[in-house]
């Protein structure tokens, strides 16, 4: 995604949040989140995904990429039933792999690692059907995320361009920023100064890779299941 597009998305999100701060008496929340990210499964990944292609010749499970997420979010209500949010989270996981059908000349496994890191910055709107004054607040909504991502493969690799089986050490890295869709739903239990709850998020995005990798795309989508704890205050 171009820098101009990223700047435009950021400015639009800022405009929404600035308009969201107008009700001076609104109860705002600073949320902290802890959860787990579950990437798209084998049957639902985007066509041309690098992990799908790697799975043809490397030994790993897609569940191996499940990992912990940490994050924070600022929530600003607009009236009793609508609120805007802006926040970021962090995920990184490294998966060790070996070749399915090849071993080194000394009969040891040829080992390498696949690593995915993502920092989604999400701008969302949500509906609170029971209202901001209720002690129990289910909610649902969606928005966009600007995902800063980095994918790498490092270790030992078979050089299939050589007439004989040759193993070479290497490290291959791709990174960038991609805009994706975010959908969410959850419930929180609210007191005067604190809130606790649980939330599910779905993220949908994919990005381009160069010809150093086995496939041209990487799927960045998946599900996040997280606990939330919030500090409530007035501006």
N, C-alpha and C positions, 0 to 999 in steps of 0.2 A: 504494500500500500504506500502511496506517495506521502511525503511530508506535508504537502498542501492539504491532502484529504484528512490526515490525522489532525492537523491544526483546525480544520473546519469542524470536525466531529467534536474536538475538545471545546471550541468556542460555543458550539450549540449547546453542549452539556452545561457549560458554565452559565450560559444565559438562562437555561431552565432553572438551575439552582439559585441563581441570583433572584429570579422572580419568586422562587419558593421561600425566600427569607422575609418577604414583606409582612406577614402577620407577626408582629413583635411579640405577642404573648404565646406563640405556638410552642408546645413542648417538643423539643428536639432530642435525638438520641445518637450517641456515639456507640456503635456496635462493635464488638470484637467476636471473631468467629474461629472455631476450631473444628475441623472435619476431615473428610476423605474424598479424594477425587477418583472416579471410576471412568476411565476413557471408553470411547465407543468400542463395542465388542466386534469380534471378527466378522459377524454377519451384517453389521450396520456401518462399517467404515466407508469413507468416500472411495470412489473408483480411482485406481492409481496410487493408493496409499503405500508408503514405504514400509510400514510394519507388516502389511499384508504380503508384500513381495518378500521381505526378509523371512517371514514365517515359512516360505517354501524351502529355504535351505539352512535356516538357523533354528536351534532348539530353544524355545521359550514359550510362555503362556501369556496371553493378552492380559490376564489378571495380574501378572507380575508388575504391570505399570500402575496398578492402584497405589495411591500415595496420600500422605497427609497434606492438608492445606491449612494455612494460617491467613487471617485477613482482618480488615477493619472497614467500617462503613459509616458514613454520616447520613442520617435520615432526617428529613425536614417535612412536616405535615403541611398540606394545603387544604384547609377546611377539615371537617371531621372524618372524611372517608378516603382522602387521597394523600399520598406522600411521595416525595422524590428521594432518591438515594444516590450517593456517589461513594465508591470504595474500591479497594484493591485487595488481591489475595496472592499467595505464593504457593507454587507446587513444583517439586522436582523429584524425579525418581531415576535411578540407574538400574538397568536390568542386565545381568551377566548372561551371555549366550555362548554356544559352541556350534560348529557346523554339524549338520545332520549326517552327511555322507563322506566327510573327509577328516583325516587325522594327519598330524605331522609325521615326518619321516621316522621319528622315534616312537610312533604309535601313541603319542599324547594328544589330548584334545587341542584344537585350535580355538583359542578363547578371545572374545571381544565383548565390549559393553555397548549398550544402547542407552542413551540418556535423553530425557525430555524435561525441559524446564519451561514453565509458563507463569507470567504475572499478568492476569487479566485486570484491567481497570474498567469497572462496570458503572454505567449510568442508567438508572432504572426508575420506573414509576410503578406504584402498586396501589391496589384497592384494599381498604380495611372495612369489610362489610359491617362489623359490629361497632365501628366508630373508635376514635382515639381515646374516648373516655372510658371504654370498657376495660375491665381487668383481664379479660381473655380476648385476644385479638388474632383471629385467623386473617391471612392476607394472601394475595396473589398478584402477579404482575409480570413485567418484562422490560426489556430495553436493549441496549447495545453494550458490547465490551470491546475495548481496544486491547488486544492480547499481545504482550511482548513475549516472544517465544524463542527458544534455542534448542535445536536438536543436534546431537553429536553421536558419532560412532567411533570408538577407539579401541585399539588392541591389535591383534594379528588377523590378517585377511589373506585368503587365497587369491593369487593373481591368475585369473582365468584367461588372461591374454598371453600367458607363457605356454610354450608347447609342453612343458613338464609342470608337475605340481610344485609351485613356488609359494612360500608363505612370506608375506611382508608385513612389517609393523606400520601402523598409520593412525591418523586421527583426522576425521572429517566433520566439519561443523557448518551448520546453516542457522541463521537467525533472522529475525525481522519483527514487524508489527502487522497484525491482521485484525480487521473489524469482524465481529461475529454477533450472533443473536444470543440473547439471554432470556430464559423464562424461569420463573421462580414461584414458590408457594411455601407457606409455613404457618406457624402459630407461635405466639409469644404470650407470656404471663407478665402483666405489667403492674408495678408498684409506683410509688411517688417518685423514687429516685433510681430504681433499677428495673430491668426486665430480663427475663430468661426465656429461651425458646428453642425451636428446632426448625430447620429450613432445608428444602431441596431445590437445587438449581440445575438447569440444563443449559449447556453451552454448545453452540454449533458454529464451527469455523474450520477452514483448512487453508494451507499455505503451499506455495511453490518451493520445490527443491531443485538444485542444479544437477548436472549429469554425473557428478561424483557418486551419487546415491543410486540404489537399485530401482527406484521408482520416482516419478516426477512430483509427488504431492505427499503431504503429511496431514493427517486428520487431527485437529486440535479439539474435537468435540468430546463431550462426555457429561457425566452427572457428578454433582457435588452434594454430599450429605453432611450437614454441619450443625453444630450447636451454636447458639448465639447468647451473648450476655451484653446487656446495654446499660449505659449510664445516661440518665435523662436529665435535661436541664432546659432552662429558658434563656433566650437571648434578649 
